[in-house]
């Protein structure tokens, strides 16, 4: 709280300095107005932060982002650097899915028609879910296993592929 009062005090001083610079700029030399712009901007941003409005706005943005389905993702599969690089490697403009060009599947590999070749029991064991797991539980388990096995995170590439096949098997059911 003391920090916010101090920042508000500094913002007030900068605001007063801005008003003085504007007055001098209008009456004496318009070049002084150039110095008034950054001083006024600094005063505004310090007030914005110290008043708590910045924190409230950031929390509101975060809540809106979390509330959106597929937050942070575009229709093309995400805007992360990894997603952009994967789309660039695929060379198909980012369209993925079984109906996409060149028969690419949802993970960017060749589309598999029908079963992914893994029995459902093996798929559940690979992801660590039981037979009565809901779709959201399967998805959460898949995401955790992908974090553990992704080759970019030091995981094994074959195990990563196995996790993807397991998820494809369970999401087809």
C-alpha positions as CSV (number, residue, x, y, z in Angstrom):
1,X,0.0,0.0,0.0
2,X,2.8,2.4,0.8
3,X,4.4,1.7,-2.5
4,X,1.2,2.7,-4.3
5,X,1.0,5.9,-2.4
6,X,4.6,6.7,-3.4
7,X,3.9,5.9,-7.0
8,X,0.8,8.1,-6.9
9,X,2.9,10.9,-5.5
10,X,5.5,10.6,-8.3
11,X,2.6,10.5,-10.8
12,X,1.2,13.7,-9.4
13,X,4.6,15.4,-9.6
14,X,5.0,14.2,-13.2
15,X,1.5,15.5,-13.9
16,X,2.4,18.9,-12.5
17,X,5.6,19.0,-14.5
18,X,3.6,18.0,-17.6
19,X,1.2,20.9,-17.0
20,X,4.1,23.3,-16.6
21,X,5.8,22.1,-19.7
22,X,2.6,22.4,-21.7
23,X,2.1,26.0,-20.4
24,X,5.7,26.9,-21.3
25,X,5.4,25.2,-24.6
26,X,2.3,27.1,-25.6
27,X,3.5,30.5,-24.4
28,X,7.3,30.4,-25.1
29,X,8.4,27.6,-27.5
30,X,6.5,24.8,-29.1
31,X,9.6,22.6,-28.9
32,X,9.0,22.3,-25.2
33,X,5.8,20.4,-26.0
34,X,8.0,17.5,-27.2
35,X,9.3,17.1,-23.6
36,X,5.7,17.2,-22.2
37,X,4.6,14.1,-24.2
38,X,6.8,11.5,-22.5
39,X,6.4,13.2,-19.1
40,X,2.6,13.1,-19.4
41,X,2.7,9.5,-20.6
42,X,4.9,8.5,-17.6
43,X,2.5,10.2,-15.2
44,X,-0.5,8.4,-16.8
45,X,1.1,5.0,-16.7
46,X,2.3,5.4,-13.1
47,X,-1.2,6.5,-12.0
48,X,-2.8,3.6,-14.0
49,X,-0.6,1.1,-12.2
50,X,-0.8,2.6,-8.7
51,X,-4.6,3.0,-8.9
52,X,-5.0,-0.7,-9.3
53,X,-6.7,-0.3,-12.7
54,X,-3.9,-2.0,-14.5
55,X,-4.1,-5.1,-12.3
56,X,-7.9,-5.2,-12.7
57,X,-7.7,-4.9,-16.5
58,X,-5.1,-7.7,-16.7
59,X,-7.2,-10.0,-14.5
60,X,-10.2,-9.3,-16.6
61,X,-8.3,-10.1,-19.8
62,X,-6.9,-13.3,-18.3
63,X,-10.5,-14.3,-17.3
64,X,-11.8,-13.6,-20.7
65,X,-9.0,-15.6,-22.3
66,X,-9.6,-18.6,-20.0
67,X,-13.3,-18.5,-20.6
68,X,-13.0,-18.7,-24.4
69,X,-13.0,-22.3,-25.8
70,X,-9.6,-23.0,-27.2
71,X,-8.1,-20.0,-25.5
72,X,-4.9,-18.9,-27.2
73,X,-5.6,-21.0,-30.2
74,X,-6.8,-20.1,-33.7
75,X,-8.8,-22.2,-36.0
76,X,-5.5,-23.4,-37.5
77,X,-4.3,-25.1,-34.3
78,X,-2.6,-22.4,-32.2
79,X,-0.4,-19.4,-32.5
80,X,2.5,-20.7,-30.4
81,X,5.9,-20.7,-32.0
82,X,5.8,-24.6,-32.1
83,X,2.4,-24.5,-33.9
84,X,3.6,-21.9,-36.4
85,X,6.8,-23.9,-37.2
86,X,4.8,-27.1,-37.5
87,X,2.4,-25.5,-40.0
88,X,5.4,-24.1,-41.9
89,X,7.0,-27.6,-42.1
90,X,3.8,-29.1,-43.3
91,X,3.6,-26.6,-46.2
92,X,-0.1,-26.8,-46.5
93,X,-1.1,-23.4,-45.1
94,X,-1.8,-24.7,-41.7
95,X,-4.8,-26.8,-42.6
96,X,-4.8,-30.0,-40.5
97,X,-7.2,-32.8,-40.0
98,X,-8.3,-35.8,-41.9
99,X,-10.0,-33.7,-44.5
100,X,-7.0,-31.4,-44.9
101,X,-4.7,-31.5,-48.0
102,X,-2.4,-34.4,-48.6
103,X,-4.4,-36.5,-46.1
104,X,-2.7,-35.1,-43.0
105,X,-4.1,-36.1,-39.6
106,X,-4.8,-34.0,-36.5
107,X,-1.2,-34.3,-35.3
108,X,0.3,-33.3,-38.6
109,X,1.2,-36.9,-39.6
110,X,-0.5,-39.0,-42.2
111,X,-4.2,-39.3,-41.6
112,X,-5.3,-42.7,-40.3
113,X,-8.6,-44.0,-41.4
114,X,-10.5,-46.0,-38.8
115,X,-8.5,-47.3,-35.9
116,X,-5.0,-46.0,-35.1
117,X,-3.8,-49.6,-34.7
118,X,-3.7,-49.6,-30.9
119,X,-6.2,-51.6,-28.8
120,X,-8.3,-49.4,-26.5
121,X,-6.9,-51.2,-23.4
122,X,-3.3,-50.4,-24.4
123,X,-4.3,-46.8,-25.1
124,X,-5.9,-46.4,-21.7
125,X,-2.8,-47.9,-20.0
126,X,-0.5,-45.6,-22.1
127,X,-2.4,-42.5,-21.0
128,X,-3.0,-43.8,-17.4
129,X,-6.8,-43.6,-17.5
130,X,-9.5,-46.1,-16.5
131,X,-12.1,-47.6,-18.7
132,X,-14.8,-45.2,-17.5
133,X,-12.8,-42.0,-18.1
134,X,-14.6,-39.1,-19.7
135,X,-13.4,-37.3,-22.8
136,X,-12.1,-34.4,-20.7
137,X,-10.2,-36.8,-18.4
138,X,-8.6,-38.5,-21.4
139,X,-7.7,-35.1,-22.8
140,X,-6.1,-34.0,-19.5
141,X,-4.1,-37.2,-19.2
142,X,-3.0,-36.9,-22.9
143,X,-1.7,-33.3,-22.2
144,X,0.2,-34.4,-19.2
145,X,1.8,-37.4,-21.0
146,X,2.7,-35.2,-24.0
147,X,4.5,-32.8,-21.6
148,X,6.5,-35.7,-20.2
149,X,7.3,-37.4,-23.5
150,X,7.7,-34.6,-26.0
151,X,11.2,-34.8,-27.7
152,X,11.7,-31.1,-27.4
153,X,11.4,-31.5,-23.6
154,X,13.9,-34.3,-23.5
155,X,11.4,-37.1,-23.9
156,X,11.5,-40.2,-26.1
157,X,10.2,-39.7,-29.6
158,X,8.8,-43.3,-29.9
159,X,6.9,-42.9,-26.6
160,X,5.6,-39.5,-27.8
161,X,4.2,-41.2,-30.9
162,X,2.7,-43.9,-28.8
163,X,1.0,-41.3,-26.6
164,X,-0.4,-39.6,-29.7
165,X,-1.7,-43.0,-31.1
166,X,-3.3,-43.7,-27.7
167,X,-5.1,-40.4,-27.7
168,X,-6.3,-40.9,-31.3
169,X,-7.6,-44.3,-30.4
170,X,-9.5,-43.1,-27.4
171,X,-10.8,-39.9,-29.0
172,X,-12.3,-42.0,-31.9
173,X,-14.5,-44.0,-29.6
